[in-house]
Amino acid sequence: EVGARVRLEMAHGAAFGPYALSVALADGTPIDLTDAVLRGSLWRPGQPFDTVADLVVGVDADPTLGAFTIGLTSLQVAELAALDQCKKDPLTLEWGLYLEPADGTAARRVFYGPALVYLGARP
């Protein structure tokens, strides 16, 4: 569903994903991603214009199905953990994924929510 809140959890030292997601209209019709741009990023809470990492996004081989993947490399996750000056576990960030349709209409947020980076063992 467009605009859905999704919680991401990742472990320090490991890659995050790739994870398969899809976007659809309220009636279940897939949103055609042909020539569209998907951009995703993570930021510190309350600082959405201060990106700390860009998600790796890949659109499915058939973009008309609205399917795509998101992820972060293990290096990106390690760099996120280095942001945690207080060594608070988990490090809490926020994330969002935006769709810029090929027809030039305004970009819209398709997913968002908290992103937790566990530095040690997960509870």
Salt bridges, closest charged atoms under 4 A:
GLU9 OE2 - ARG7 NE 2.72
GLU9 OE1 - ARG122 NH2 2.53
ASP50 OD2 - ARG44 NH1 3.97
GLU100 OE2 - ARG39 NE 2.89
